[in-house]
Structures are given as structure tokens and as C-alpha cells.
Amino acid sequence: MMIPQEVLVIPMFLLMQKLGWINTWQALILPWAFGAFGTFLLRQFFVGLPYELVEASRMDGASSWRTFTRIVLPLAKPSLAVLAVWTFITYWNSFLWPLIVVNNTQELGNVPLGLDTFFGEHGAQWNLVLAASVISIAPTLLVVILLQKHLVKGIATIGLAGR
């Protein structure tokens, strides 16, 4: 988590090039979908989960998969909501990686790359930049509003270890 994304861009680009994923959706999504932040966040949640819940389900005869899907996963919804919102906001606003990996393919570009097209050689079209910026905030606001209940609960309970 201490290594900035800018340092990882060159090795990730070389990997995407060897896989033949330049100018594809896979190159935009997969390299950054699973990160250290999510690992540590969910680890903190699972460490704080009382093991007695898992033991009780085993005593009742539930399999490991059933215990996970019926007990652990519903309890993890707030943590997963926090992770989903954090990841969405981070990569919705990403500029450097999409700029490098899509090679000016407008169909694959994200919002910051689209906003960059309003800046030209002779200045910026500020009316269009500001209008597009306001519109680009809408999906982020929608995600936060839809997951608000889980976010508040997740932020309040993450890191409260029971052991």
C-alpha cells in the first residue's frame, strides 16, 4: 500500500502488453480490481468476527460453504460496501492508468480522459468542462446514496477486533 500507483504502471503495462490486453476492458479493470487495501480491510473484519458464530454453525451441521454464505457473508455486507465504494470512487477518477493502456481509444476511455479532451492547444472550453464535471459526479453520488446504510455501519465496525 505504500508503493504509489505510478511506480507500478510500467510493470503492469508490460504485463498487459504480453497478455495482448492493450486497448481492452480487461486491461482497464483486472490489474487494479484486487488490491492491498481490500485485503487488509476485509482481514480486519474477519479477525474481528466472533469465532463462536462459525463454531455454532459447525455444531449445527453446516458445511464450510454454507457457514460462509449464510453467516459470514451477510455479516460482511458493511465491509464489502465500504470496499465497493472506495474502489469505485478511486478507479472512476483514475487518469494515469487509462491514459496509458487505452492509447487514445475513445470507446474505452473513462470520464477523466473525456474531460481532458476539453483542454486544447488554444485553451479550455470551461463551460463544457464544468458541465461534464457535474455530470461525472452523478454515478459516485448514486453509489454512495444507495450504500449509505451499509457505509455508516461498515465504517463504525471495521477494526473493532474481538480478539
Backbone hydrogen bonds, N-H to C=O, Kabsch-Sander energy under -0.5 kcal/mol:
donor,donor_aa,acceptor,acceptor_aa,energy
7,V,4,P,-1.2
8,L,4,P,-0.9
8,L,5,Q,-0.5
9,V,5,Q,-0.9
12,M,8,L,-2.1
13,F,9,V,-2.6
14,L,10,I,-2.4
15,L,11,P,-2.0
16,M,12,M,-2.5
17,Q,13,F,-2.4
18,K,14,L,-2.2
19,L,15,L,-2.0
20,G,16,M,-0.7
20,G,17,Q,-0.6
21,W,16,M,-2.9
23,N,101,V,-2.1
24,T,21,W,-1.1
27,A,21,W,-0.5
28,L,24,T,-0.9
29,I,25,W,-2.2
30,L,26,Q,-1.7
32,W,29,I,-0.7
33,A,29,I,-0.6
33,A,30,L,-0.9
34,F,30,L,-0.6
35,G,33,A,-0.6
39,T,35,G,-1.6
40,F,36,A,-2.7
41,L,37,F,-2.6
42,L,38,G,-2.5
43,R,39,T,-2.0
44,Q,40,F,-2.2
45,F,41,L,-1.6
46,F,42,L,-2.7
47,V,43,R,-2.5
48,G,44,Q,-1.5
49,L,45,F,-0.7
53,L,50,P,-1.3
54,V,50,P,-0.6
55,E,51,Y,-2.5
56,A,52,E,-2.5
57,S,53,L,-1.8
58,R,54,V,-2.0
59,M,55,E,-2.3
60,D,56,A,-1.5
61,G,58,R,-1.4
62,A,57,S,-2.6
67,T,63,S,-2.5
68,F,64,S,-2.2
69,T,65,W,-2.7
70,R,66,R,-2.7
71,I,67,T,-1.8
72,V,67,T,-1.9
73,L,68,F,-3.1
75,L,71,I,-1.2
76,A,72,V,-1.4
77,K,74,P,-0.9
80,L,76,A,-2.8
81,A,77,K,-2.5
82,V,78,P,-2.2
83,L,79,S,-2.3
84,A,80,L,-2.6
85,V,81,A,-2.5
86,W,82,V,-2.6
87,T,83,L,-2.7
88,F,84,A,-2.6
89,I,85,V,-2.7
90,T,86,W,-2.3
91,Y,87,T,-2.4
92,W,88,F,-2.2
93,N,89,I,-1.4
99,L,95,F,-1.9
100,I,96,L,-1.9
101,V,97,W,-2.6
102,V,98,P,-1.9
103,N,99,L,-0.5
105,T,102,V,-0.9
106,Q,104,N,-0.9
108,L,105,T,-1.0
109,G,105,T,-0.8
114,G,110,N,-2.0
115,L,111,V,-2.8
116,D,112,P,-1.6
117,T,113,L,-0.7
117,T,114,G,-0.7
118,F,115,L,-1.4
119,F,116,D,-1.4
120,G,118,F,-0.6
120,G,123,G,-2.8
123,G,120,G,-1.2
125,Q,118,F,-1.6
126,W,124,A,-1.2
128,L,125,Q,-0.6
129,V,125,Q,-2.2
130,L,126,W,-2.6
131,A,127,N,-1.8
132,A,128,L,-2.5
133,S,129,V,-2.1
134,V,130,L,-2.0
135,I,131,A,-2.0
136,S,132,A,-2.2
137,I,133,S,-0.8
137,I,134,V,-0.6
138,A,134,V,-0.6
138,A,135,I,-0.9
141,L,137,I,-2.4
142,L,138,A,-2.4
143,V,139,P,-2.3
144,V,140,T,-2.3
145,I,141,L,-2.6
146,L,142,L,-2.5
147,L,143,V,-1.9
148,Q,145,I,-0.9
151,L,147,L,-2.6
152,V,148,Q,-2.3
153,K,149,K,-1.6
154,G,150,H,-2.8
155,I,151,L,-2.9
156,A,152,V,-1.7
157,T,153,K,-1.6
158,I,154,G,-2.0
160,L,157,T,-1.6
161,A,159,G,-1.5
